[in-house]
Amino acid sequence: MKLGFLGTSEFAVPALGALVDAGHDVIAVYTRAPKPAGRGQHERRTPVHERALALGLPVRTPKSLRSEDQAQAFKALDLDSAVVVAYGHILPKSFLDAPVLGCINIHGSLLPRWRGAAPIHRAILAGDAETGVTTMRMDEGLDTGPMLLAERTPISAADTAETVHDRLAELGARLIVSTLDGLVANTIEAVPQPAEGVTYAHKLGKEEGALDWRRPAAELERKVRAFHPWPGTWFEANSEAGGERIKVLEAGLALAGGTPGTVSVGRDGFPIVACGVGGLKLLKLQRAGKSAQAADAFLRGFALPAGTVLGAAGRRSVADLRARGALQAHHRI
C-alpha cells in the first residue's frame, strides 16, 4: 500500500519499521519538529524522525496541520491510507478524509477503555488486570473511531509503564500490519465503539507524582509502577536546612500501622512508610542530582529515622507533631 505515517514518540517506532518490513511504500513521514534539548540546547529530532532517516524515508515536520497549504500537500500524496501513532497533533478533517481508506490509529488500550493521552499509565494506576492495543479508523473525536482489530496482554504485578509501553509498541507494530492486510482483503469490518465502559486517560503532570500517604499502600505501589520512568513519584523530606524531594523508583507492600507517613525500618534495613491502609516498603530511592540507590543503602547517607512522619509539612517526628497539635489546641481554647 501507498502509506503516510504520522508519529513522534518511541511508541511509534516499531510500527514504522514493521510497515517498511512488510513491503508497504511509506512515501512520507510526519513527525513533530526538532526541539532544543540538553545543556547545550541543541535541536533534537524525535525518535520517529531518527528512525525514518535511518530507513531513508522523507520526513515532514509541520508545526501545524491546520493550513490549507498543509491540507493540499497531504492530499497530493494520493495515499491508500495513513497510519497514525502517538503523533501529538490533532488531525483536521481534511487530513482524515484524504487517504482512500482513511487514517488508521494504533491506540495503547482496549477501547473504549482509556481513551486519551496516557492509557498505559492509567491502566496500571487503576489496577487493571489487562490492557492491549486497538487499531481504529480515525474520526474527528478523541479516540472515538470505529475499531478494526484488538489484542490483549496481561498486566503483571511487576509491570511498570516502561515495560507495558515496550510490549504494546511491539504488539501494535504486528497488529497494524494485520489490520492493513485485512483492509486490503476486505476481511475486517469496522465496529463502532460501545457506549458502555468509556474511560478517559487524562494527560499526566509532574505534580501528580506526589505520594499521599493517606491513600492505601496498594494504590501507591501501583502509582510507583505506573509513573516509572516518567513523571516519577516522590515525597518531601524536610530538614533544618530546607526541603528536598526524594524520588521513589521501586516499592513494595508491607504491614504497617499508625499515622500515615510514619517511617519504620524493617529487619532487612529497608524503610516502611505507614499509609491509609497498610504500608509501603521503599526499595529504591534517589536524591536530586544523585545516583539511584537501594533504600537500605540510601538510609546510610540520608537520615530518615524511625518515627519520622513524612508529608506535605516535611520530615517531623511523631512527638513534634503531637506537641504542635497540643499547642494549637491550647491557643484555640
SEDRENLO-451295 format. One record per residue (C-alpha): residue number from 1; chain; x, y negated, z. Coordinates in nm, 4 decimals. Each point is the difference from the previous one (the first is absolute). Layout:
<atoms>
 panu lummi       c1       c2       c3
  NUM     A        X        Y        Z
...
</atoms>
This chain:
<atoms>
 panu lummi       c1       c2       c3
    1     A   0.0000   0.0000   0.0000
    2     A   0.0963  -0.3603  -0.0514
    3     A   0.0165  -0.1364   0.3545
    4     A   0.0599  -0.3096   0.2008
    5     A   0.1258   0.0353   0.3570
    6     A  -0.0626  -0.2518   0.2776
    7     A   0.1753   0.0622   0.3310
    8     A   0.2415  -0.1502   0.2464
    9     A   0.0892   0.2027   0.3088
   10     A   0.1857   0.3277   0.0592
   11     A  -0.3371   0.1764   0.0079
   12     A  -0.0365  -0.0617  -0.3743
   13     A   0.3458   0.1172  -0.1067
   14     A  -0.0656   0.3790  -0.0191
   15     A  -0.3116  -0.0605  -0.2116
   16     A   0.1930  -0.2041  -0.2562
   17     A   0.2610   0.2720  -0.0319
   18     A  -0.2657   0.2720  -0.0280
   19     A  -0.1781  -0.1773  -0.2843
   20     A   0.3223  -0.0328  -0.1983
   21     A   0.0940   0.3620   0.0722
   22     A  -0.3446   0.1107  -0.1211
   23     A   0.0714  -0.1598  -0.3379
   24     A  -0.2265  -0.3022   0.0247
   25     A   0.1051  -0.3172  -0.1791
   26     A   0.0276  -0.2673   0.2692
   27     A   0.0350  -0.3116  -0.2108
   28     A  -0.0137  -0.2641   0.2752
   29     A   0.0619  -0.0015   0.3735
   30     A  -0.1508  -0.2798   0.2060
   31     A   0.1426  -0.0688   0.3459
   32     A   0.0405  -0.2831   0.2479
   33     A   0.2643  -0.2596  -0.0808
   34     A   0.3397   0.0285   0.1748
   35     A   0.0226  -0.1796   0.3350
   36     A   0.2949  -0.1378   0.1994
   37     A   0.1010   0.2458   0.2710
   38     A   0.2807   0.0669   0.2461
   39     A   0.2541  -0.2363   0.1478
   40     A   0.1115  -0.1270  -0.3372
   41     A  -0.3590  -0.0474  -0.1187
   42     A   0.0851   0.1705  -0.3273
   43     A  -0.2964   0.0923  -0.2146
   44     A  -0.1048   0.3605   0.0555
   45     A  -0.1990   0.2002  -0.2516
   46     A  -0.2881   0.2190   0.1119
   47     A   0.0508   0.3782   0.0186
   48     A  -0.2199   0.0431  -0.3085
   49     A   0.2033  -0.2625  -0.1874
   50     A   0.3230   0.1863   0.0745
   51     A  -0.1468   0.3353  -0.1012
   52     A  -0.1435  -0.1421  -0.3232
   53     A   0.3371  -0.1440  -0.0993
   54     A   0.1675   0.3341   0.0721
   55     A  -0.2551   0.1666  -0.2290
   56     A   0.0565  -0.2582  -0.2721
   57     A  -0.3542  -0.1394   0.0222
   58     A  -0.0933  -0.3638  -0.0706
   59     A  -0.0974  -0.1922   0.3148
   60     A  -0.2354  -0.2942   0.0448
   61     A  -0.0156  -0.2035   0.3219
   62     A  -0.2817  -0.2564  -0.0279
   63     A  -0.0737  -0.1969   0.3151
   64     A  -0.3707   0.0148  -0.0804
   65     A  -0.2265   0.1951  -0.2323
   66     A  -0.2747  -0.2627  -0.0086
   67     A   0.1069  -0.2002  -0.3041
   68     A  -0.1444   0.0524  -0.3469
   69     A   0.3523   0.0466  -0.1358
   70     A   0.0622   0.2931   0.2353
   71     A  -0.3348   0.1561  -0.0885
   72     A   0.0729  -0.0222  -0.3723
   73     A   0.3535   0.1367   0.0426
   74     A  -0.1343   0.2999   0.1907
   75     A  -0.2785   0.0622  -0.2522
   76     A   0.2517  -0.0185  -0.2854
   77     A   0.1775   0.3066   0.1415
   78     A  -0.2964   0.2046  -0.1339
   79     A   0.0221   0.2515   0.2871
   80     A  -0.1774   0.3322   0.0348
   81     A   0.0086  -0.0526   0.3770
   82     A   0.1873  -0.1813   0.2749
   83     A   0.1134   0.1579   0.3267
   84     A  -0.0080  -0.2253   0.3063
   85     A   0.1816   0.0953   0.3213
   86     A   0.0656  -0.2346   0.2929
   87     A   0.0407  -0.2951  -0.2348
   88     A  -0.0794  -0.2896   0.2320
   89     A  -0.2018  -0.2120  -0.2443
   90     A  -0.3762   0.0191  -0.0494
   91     A  -0.0810   0.0920  -0.3593
   92     A  -0.2544  -0.2309  -0.1671
   93     A  -0.2783   0.1472  -0.2122
   94     A   0.1895  -0.0875  -0.3179
   95     A   0.2749   0.2431   0.1046
   96     A  -0.2384   0.2692   0.1248
   97     A  -0.1884   0.0058  -0.3303
   98     A   0.2970  -0.0164  -0.2364
   99     A   0.1158   0.3684  -0.0160
  100     A  -0.2209   0.2479  -0.1854
  101     A  -0.0362   0.2268   0.3052
  102     A   0.0211  -0.2809   0.2517
  103     A   0.2431  -0.0434   0.2889
  104     A   0.0640   0.3006   0.2237
  105     A   0.1077  -0.0537   0.3604
  106     A   0.1882   0.2331   0.2342
  107     A  -0.1248  -0.0663   0.3535
  108     A   0.1586   0.1491   0.3125
  109     A  -0.3132   0.1241   0.1749
  110     A  -0.3027   0.2218  -0.0450
  111     A  -0.2474  -0.2589  -0.1217
  112     A  -0.2295  -0.1510   0.1094
  113     A   0.1896   0.0270   0.3294
  114     A   0.2730  -0.2607   0.0419
  115     A  -0.0523  -0.2328  -0.2899
  116     A   0.2422  -0.2911   0.0179
  117     A   0.3617  -0.0909   0.0588
  118     A   0.1265   0.2401   0.2685
  119     A  -0.1759   0.3379  -0.0369
  120     A   0.2917   0.2135   0.1192
  121     A   0.0588  -0.1959   0.3194
  122     A  -0.3697  -0.0194   0.0856
  123     A  -0.0528   0.3725  -0.0534
  124     A   0.2772   0.0917   0.2457
  125     A  -0.1075  -0.2657   0.2497
  126     A  -0.3573   0.1294  -0.0043
  127     A   0.1152   0.3551   0.0666
  128     A  -0.1253   0.1376  -0.3336
  129     A   0.0781   0.3682  -0.0446
  130     A   0.0602  -0.0428  -0.3722
  131     A   0.0447  -0.2531  -0.2745
  132     A   0.0755   0.0208  -0.3700
  133     A   0.0078  -0.1744  -0.3342
  134     A  -0.2901  -0.1027  -0.2199
  135     A   0.0199  -0.1098  -0.3619
  136     A  -0.2809  -0.2299  -0.1110
  137     A  -0.1071  -0.2142  -0.2918
  138     A   0.0353  -0.3563   0.1227
  139     A  -0.2816  -0.2535   0.0162
  140     A  -0.0080  -0.3532   0.1367
  141     A  -0.0558   0.1111   0.3599
  142     A   0.2572   0.0870   0.2674
  143     A   0.0723   0.3690  -0.0632
  144     A  -0.3655   0.0569  -0.0878
  145     A   0.0337   0.1567  -0.3452
  146     A  -0.1281   0.3458  -0.0957
  147     A   0.2240   0.2880   0.1069
  148     A   0.1758   0.2322  -0.2433
  149     A   0.2167   0.2468   0.1959
  150     A   0.1024   0.0396   0.3641
  151     A   0.2388   0.2211   0.1921
  152     A   0.0309   0.0442   0.3770
  153     A   0.2908   0.0418   0.2374
  154     A  -0.0024   0.0486   0.3799
  155     A   0.1400  -0.2586   0.2405
  156     A   0.2153   0.1784   0.2568
  157     A   0.0807  -0.1107   0.3540
  158     A   0.3531  -0.0796  -0.1175
  159     A  -0.0964  -0.2070  -0.3044
  160     A   0.0870  -0.3687  -0.0225
  161     A  -0.1150  -0.2536  -0.2565
  162     A   0.3321   0.0617  -0.1733
  163     A  -0.0386   0.3767  -0.0354
  164     A  -0.3641  -0.0228  -0.1100
  165     A   0.0872  -0.2816  -0.2434
  166     A   0.2685   0.2095  -0.1678
  167     A  -0.2238   0.3066  -0.0185
  168     A  -0.2917  -0.1934  -0.1490
  169     A   0.2255  -0.1774  -0.2500
  170     A   0.1083   0.3366  -0.1415
  171     A  -0.3556   0.1324   0.0157
  172     A  -0.1255  -0.3058  -0.1861
  173     A   0.2632   0.0454  -0.2689
  174     A  -0.1227   0.3522  -0.0711
  175     A  -0.3651  -0.0993   0.0214
  176     A   0.0219  -0.2869  -0.2481
  177     A   0.1454   0.2321  -0.2650
  178     A  -0.2872   0.2454   0.0581
  179     A  -0.2483  -0.2865  -0.0089
  180     A   0.1211  -0.1282  -0.3368
  181     A   0.0051   0.3533  -0.1412
  182     A  -0.3605   0.0445   0.1133
  183     A  -0.1115  -0.3287  -0.1498
  184     A   0.1537   0.0872  -0.3352
  185     A  -0.1586   0.3473   0.0071
  186     A  -0.3306  -0.1453   0.1222
  187     A  -0.0039   0.2456   0.2908
  188     A  -0.0249  -0.2602   0.2801
  189     A  -0.3186  -0.1830   0.0878
  190     A   0.0261  -0.3222   0.1981
  191     A  -0.2051   0.0275   0.3194
  192     A  -0.1326  -0.3084   0.1833
  193     A   0.1254  -0.0387   0.3546
  194     A  -0.2612   0.0861   0.2643
  195     A  -0.1396  -0.2798   0.2140
  196     A   0.0577   0.2048   0.3135
  197     A   0.3429   0.0211   0.1627
  198     A   0.1394  -0.3306  -0.1238
  199     A   0.2795  -0.1436   0.2165
  200     A   0.2462  -0.2823  -0.0662
  201     A   0.3747   0.0140   0.0552
  202     A   0.0744  -0.3604   0.0821
  203     A   0.3450  -0.1410  -0.0664
  204     A   0.2546   0.0422   0.2803
  205     A   0.1599  -0.2877   0.1890
  206     A   0.3177  -0.0018   0.2078
  207     A  -0.1795  -0.1054   0.3180
  208     A  -0.2243   0.3033  -0.0271
  209     A   0.3018   0.2065   0.1015
  210     A  -0.0247  -0.1124   0.3649
  211     A  -0.0663   0.2924   0.2338
  212     A  -0.2919  -0.0644   0.2347
  213     A   0.0555   0.2303   0.2957
  214     A  -0.3684  -0.0231   0.0928
  215     A  -0.0781   0.2182  -0.3005
  216     A   0.0101   0.3829   0.0169
  217     A   0.3465   0.1504  -0.0434
  218     A  -0.1196   0.2183  -0.2893
  219     A  -0.1014  -0.3126  -0.1921
  220     A   0.3352  -0.1690   0.0639
  221     A   0.1928   0.3097  -0.1046
  222     A  -0.1897   0.0007  -0.3299
  223     A   0.0731  -0.3703  -0.0368
  224     A   0.3743   0.0593   0.0337
  225     A  -0.0194   0.2526  -0.2835
  226     A  -0.2455  -0.2010  -0.2103
  227     A   0.2146  -0.3146   0.0132
  228     A   0.3324   0.1713  -0.0747
  229     A   0.2055  -0.1366  -0.1638
  230     A  -0.2051  -0.3188  -0.0529
  231     A  -0.1203  -0.2137   0.1726
  232     A   0.1298   0.1986   0.2974
  233     A  -0.1249   0.0099   0.3584
  234     A   0.1415  -0.1893   0.2959
  235     A  -0.0467  -0.1125   0.3578
  236     A   0.1277  -0.2995   0.1913
  237     A   0.2611   0.0439   0.2711
  238     A   0.0657  -0.3319   0.1703
  239     A   0.2895  -0.0720   0.2303
  240     A   0.1334  -0.2990   0.1892
  241     A   0.1849  -0.0978  -0.3189
  242     A  -0.3154   0.0019  -0.2133
  243     A  -0.2245   0.2321  -0.2009
  244     A   0.1004   0.2693  -0.2424
  245     A  -0.1919   0.2242  -0.2334
  246     A   0.0987   0.3657   0.0097
  247     A  -0.0890   0.2101  -0.3026
  248     A  -0.1468   0.3445   0.0580
  249     A   0.1105   0.2272  -0.2848
  250     A  -0.1116   0.3355   0.1406
  251     A  -0.2315   0.0986   0.2827
  252     A  -0.1877   0.2958   0.1434
  253     A  -0.2733   0.0741   0.2501
  254     A   0.0558   0.0608   0.3721
  255     A  -0.1911   0.0133   0.3269
  256     A  -0.0068  -0.3313   0.1843
  257     A  -0.2250  -0.2001   0.2270
  258     A  -0.0172  -0.3366   0.1647
  259     A  -0.0202  -0.3527  -0.1373
  260     A   0.0248  -0.0063  -0.3805
  261     A   0.3501  -0.1074  -0.0973
  262     A   0.1667   0.1526   0.3078
  263     A   0.3331   0.1647  -0.0827
  264     A   0.1177   0.3287   0.1461
  265     A   0.2956   0.2145  -0.1020
  266     A  -0.0458   0.3684  -0.0733
  267     A   0.2337   0.2779   0.1063
  268     A   0.1551  -0.0061  -0.3460
  269     A   0.0949  -0.3660   0.0459
  270     A  -0.2511  -0.1386  -0.2490
  271     A  -0.2302  -0.2857   0.1044
  272     A  -0.3747   0.0588   0.0237
  273     A  -0.2463  -0.2892  -0.0071
  274     A  -0.3435   0.0384   0.1584
  275     A  -0.2842  -0.0810  -0.2388
  276     A  -0.3737  -0.0437   0.0303
  277     A  -0.0203   0.3791  -0.0291
  278     A   0.3124   0.2132   0.0396
  279     A   0.3570  -0.1083  -0.0583
  280     A   0.2249  -0.0808  -0.2951
  281     A   0.3507   0.1474   0.0095
  282     A   0.2420  -0.2316  -0.1794
  283     A   0.2415   0.2096  -0.2060
  284     A   0.1883  -0.2485  -0.2193
  285     A   0.0378  -0.3746   0.0598
  286     A   0.1765  -0.2927  -0.1619
  287     A   0.0937  -0.3504   0.1077
  288     A   0.0103  -0.2810  -0.2546
  289     A   0.3282   0.0082  -0.1926
  290     A   0.1057   0.3285   0.1613
  291     A   0.0058   0.3602  -0.1133
  292     A  -0.2858   0.2344   0.0818
  293     A   0.0630   0.2228   0.3013
  294     A  -0.1564   0.2960   0.1720
  295     A  -0.1984  -0.1526   0.2851
  296     A   0.1978   0.1765   0.2749
  297     A   0.3236  -0.1516  -0.1344
  298     A  -0.1761  -0.3344  -0.0493
  299     A  -0.0759  -0.0162   0.3748
  300     A   0.3703   0.0199   0.0790
  301     A   0.0532  -0.3357  -0.1698
  302     A  -0.3312  -0.1710   0.0708
  303     A  -0.1530  -0.0101   0.3463
  304     A  -0.3565   0.1251  -0.0005
  305     A  -0.0365   0.1465   0.3501
  306     A  -0.2840   0.2185   0.1218
  307     A  -0.2817  -0.2165   0.1292
  308     A   0.0436  -0.2660  -0.2684
  309     A  -0.3305  -0.1092  -0.1517
  310     A   0.0111  -0.0851  -0.3684
  311     A  -0.2502  -0.2293  -0.1586
  312     A  -0.0586  -0.3380  -0.1563
  313     A   0.1412  -0.1631   0.3128
  314     A   0.3250   0.1911  -0.0412
  315     A   0.1942   0.2251   0.2299
  316     A  -0.1062  -0.0240   0.3646
  317     A  -0.0082   0.2414   0.2872
  318     A  -0.3268   0.1253   0.1460
  319     A   0.0867  -0.1765   0.3249
  320     A   0.0487  -0.3308  -0.1847
  321     A  -0.3357   0.0318  -0.1732
  322     A  -0.1798   0.0889   0.3220
  323     A   0.1610  -0.2945   0.1798
  324     A  -0.0987  -0.2367  -0.2823
  325     A  -0.3563   0.1334   0.0070
  326     A  -0.0236  -0.0473   0.3773
  327     A   0.1302  -0.3554  -0.0281
  328     A  -0.2528  -0.0865  -0.2694
  329     A  -0.2789   0.1482   0.2100
  330     A   0.1141  -0.2123   0.2957
  331     A  -0.0136  -0.3171  -0.2135
  332     A  -0.3506   0.0873  -0.1253
  333     A  -0.1196   0.0340   0.3590
</atoms>
